[in-house]
């Protein structure tokens, strides 16, 4: 059973500001699994933000965050990060870290089997 713990959210950040979210995994992940970040705003469905392959050589971003957010990972530390720049009020949501199903690297929430508890990101205008 993999446990994922997010951190780095909480508090309030002004529009245009930056945050770095971290996700700590309880065990190492083999090359068969990707890691992803998703977010869920109040009253909305959980949506894809970014994903990264095990080696970090392949990344994918939602159009809404492309060019502003960067996903990265440190397999030696079992960590995944999401650097968020130029934040907008529309980025306000609970952000979740997730591990994919084996060999999955897509954007669907159904392709991820382990989830963290989430961390709140609030961006003021």
C-alpha positions as a printed Julia matrix, in Angstrom:
125×3 Matrix{Float64}:
   0.0    0.0     0.0
   1.62   3.22   -1.18
   1.03   6.31    0.89
   1.35   9.78   -0.6
   1.58  12.94    1.47
   1.37  16.39   -0.09
   2.73  19.57    1.43
   3.46  23.14    0.45
  -0.06  24.49    0.24
  -2.12  26.23    2.89
  -2.26  29.96    3.46
  -2.92  32.53    0.81
  -0.81  33.57   -2.17
  -1.39  36.62   -4.33
  -2.05  36.4    -8.03
   1.24  36.36   -9.88
   3.0   34.61   -7.02
   4.65  31.21   -6.84
   4.41  28.05   -4.78
   6.11  24.68   -4.78
   4.1   21.65   -3.8
   5.82  18.48   -2.64
   4.6   14.89   -2.54
   6.36  12.28   -0.42
   5.81   8.62   -1.29
   6.13   5.91    1.35
   8.08   3.64   -0.98
  10.04   3.81   -4.16
   8.2    3.55   -7.46
   9.34   1.3   -10.25
   9.72   2.44  -13.81
   6.26   1.06  -14.58
   4.5    3.92  -12.86
   4.02   7.59  -13.58
   3.2   10.25  -11.02
   0.65  12.96  -11.47
  -0.83  16.08   -9.96
  -4.55  16.79  -10.07
  -6.71  19.5    -8.57
 -10.29  19.96   -7.5
 -12.03  23.27   -7.01
 -15.26  23.57   -4.99
 -18.23  22.27   -6.94
 -16.05  20.97   -9.77
 -14.71  17.6   -10.78
 -11.13  16.63  -10.12
  -9.01  17.59  -13.11
  -5.62  16.71  -14.49
  -2.77  19.15  -13.97
   0.48  17.37  -14.87
   2.14  13.98  -15.07
   5.72  12.76  -15.22
   7.23   9.44  -16.22
   9.39   7.46  -13.83
  12.64   8.71  -15.35
  11.36  12.24  -15.68
  11.99  12.29  -19.39
   8.35  12.58  -20.31
   5.96  15.17  -18.94
   2.49  16.34  -19.87
   0.54  19.39  -18.76
  -3.0   20.63  -18.92
  -3.32  23.54  -21.32
  -4.43  25.78  -18.46
  -1.08  25.42  -16.65
   1.36  24.86  -19.51
   4.22  27.31  -19.35
   3.47  28.23  -15.73
   3.74  24.93  -13.85
   6.63  22.46  -13.82
   6.46  18.89  -12.54
   9.62  17.11  -11.43
  10.63  14.12   -9.36
  13.54  12.84   -7.31
  13.36   9.06   -7.26
  16.24   8.77   -4.78
  14.1   10.64   -2.26
  10.72   9.25   -3.38
   9.54  12.81   -4.0
   7.47  14.54   -6.66
   7.2   18.31   -6.98
   4.96  20.83   -8.67
   6.44  24.27   -9.15
   3.67  26.79   -9.8
   4.49  30.25  -11.15
   2.31  33.14  -12.25
  -0.54  31.85  -10.16
  -4.07  32.96  -10.97
  -7.26  32.94   -8.87
  -8.53  30.15  -11.15
  -5.72  27.96   -9.81
  -7.42  27.91   -6.42
  -8.17  24.28   -5.57
  -7.14  21.31   -3.5
  -4.14  19.73   -5.19
  -3.63  15.99   -5.11
  -0.61  13.84   -5.85
  -1.29  10.44   -7.4
   0.51   7.33   -8.6
  -0.63   5.79  -11.85
  -1.77   2.31  -12.59
   0.99   0.17  -14.0
   2.11   1.36  -17.43
  -0.42   4.2   -17.48
   0.76   7.74  -18.24
  -2.4    9.54  -19.28
  -4.65  12.25  -17.9
  -7.66  10.33  -16.62
  -8.27  10.18  -12.87
  -9.23   6.53  -13.39
  -5.7    5.8   -14.46
  -4.36   6.55  -10.98
  -4.77   4.16   -8.08
  -3.08   5.85   -5.14
  -3.9    9.36   -3.96
  -2.7   11.71   -1.29
  -5.01  13.6     1.04
  -4.58  16.87   -0.85
  -3.2   20.29   -0.03
  -5.12  23.55   -0.39
  -3.9   26.26   -2.74
  -5.7   29.59   -2.53
  -4.8   32.44   -4.87
  -6.17  35.91   -4.18
  -6.8   38.5    -6.88
